[in-house]
């Protein structure tokens, strides 16, 4: 599943010519990857969700997701973000949320995604809404996004009783 998604994202990114202004979007791509890696560190003994693959270990799958899938999908999302009317932008975000939900449903159907400790599909729907708004916000206002991400992260840790042990 994960390799099919990677192939599709790669094809779309080249087809839509998203790689040309790569340096313009690199910081936002790194922000998304680092957030996911930070989640892996915080929740390493108390996973809220886990991706599975027949061909890779769980840690390899998560690293592949953090260092390849999320940055490429972020590049596509932010490089094609519409300028102009607020209505177009909201519709664009909505399309990405719906696309992410559909992909997630496929992963769930094929047992490539599992949820734990109270995290579930509907939490992910809310999370996608925040995530896509934060990605766009980070592109324009990274410091505000870092502060908001810390606040949301803290709230999620408290809601889901994630034990913090460093």
N, C-alpha and C positions, 0 to 999 in steps of 0.2 A: 504494500500500500504506500509506504513512505517513499519508495523509489519512483513509483508512478506519479505521485504528487510532485516530487523533485523534477522529474522529466517535464511535466506539464508546466511548472513554474519557469523552468529554464527556457522552454520553447516560447512561452508568452513573453518573457523578459527580452528575448532577442527579437521576436516578431514586432513588439511594440517599441523597440529601440530604447529600452530603459537604461542600458548600460552606458550610453554616451555621457551623460552628466553624473557619473558615479560619485565623484568627489563632492558634488553638491549635496548628496543624500547620505554620505558615508556616516556622519555623526548620528543620524537618526537610525540607520541600520545597526550601528554599534549599540545604541541605547536599547533597542529591542532585544538584541542578543544578550547584552549584559543583564537586563531585567530577568530574562529567562534563566540565565546561568545563576543569578543571585537566588532565584526561586529554588533551583536545584540544591544550592548550598544550604539554604534555610530549611528546606523540607527533605533533606536527604534521608532521614530516618522516619519521615512521616509524610509520605507522598499524598498529594491531593488528587493527582491524575498521573497516569503513566502511559506512554506510547509503547507499543509492542511491534516487533518485527521477527519474522522467522530467520532472518539473515544476520541480525546484529544483536549484541547484548543490550540490555536496557540502558546502560550508560552511553553506549555508542549511539543508540537511537536518539537519546536526549541531546547529546553533543551535535549530532547531525542536524537535529531540529534547530538547536540554538545557533549553530555556526553556519548553516546553509539555508534551510527552509525559511526560517523567520527573516533573516536579512534579505533574501531574494523577494519574498512576498512583500516585505516593507518597501523595497526598491520599486517594485511594480506599483504598489498602492500610492506611494508618495509622488512618484514621477508622473503618474497619470492623473493626479488629483486635479479636478477641474477648477479653473479660475472663473471668476464671474459670480453669478448669482448664488446666494445662500441656499436657495432651493435645490440647485444642481449639486451643491456640495453635500447637503444632507442626504439627497437621493444616492449619491456616490457612496457615502459612508454606509447607508442602509444596504446597498448592493453587496458591499464587502462583508458586512455582518451576516447577511443571508448566505453568501457564498461560503463563509467560514462555517456556518451552522450546517450547511449541506455536506461539506467535506467531513465535518465531525460526525455527522450521522452515518456516513459511509464507513468511517473508521470504527465507530461503535458497532455497526452491523457486522463487520468482519473481525471483531474482537481485537482491533489494533489500538484501541483506546479504552482505558479503564479508569473509573473514578473511585476515590476513597475518602473516608473521614468526613462525609457530609457534602463534599464537593460533587456537583452533578451537572447534568446538561443545562438546566435552567440557570445555574450560576455562571456557566460559560457564556450564555447568551448576554447576560449583564456585563460580564468581563469583556466580551468582544466590543460592546458599545463603548466602554471606557478605553479599551486598548486602541481602537481606531481613532478616537478623539485625541488620545494622548500622543499617538504617533504624529498626527497633524500638528498638534500644539508644540511638540518637541521641535519640529522642523523650524518653527518660528520663534518659540520661547523656551529654550531648553532648561533654563534654571527654574522657571515656574513648573515645568513638567517634572523635574527631579523632585521638587518639594511635594507636589501632588502625588507622585508615585510612592514616595516614602509614606505619606499619610495613608494612601489606599493599601499599601503593603502592610502597614501596622494594623489597620482595621481588619484585613483578611486574616492575619496571624491570630488576632484576638477572636474573631468570629469562629474560625475553624480550630481553635485551641492548638495551634502548632507549637510543639515544645521547642524552644530555642536553646541549643547547647553548642557552644563554640569551643 
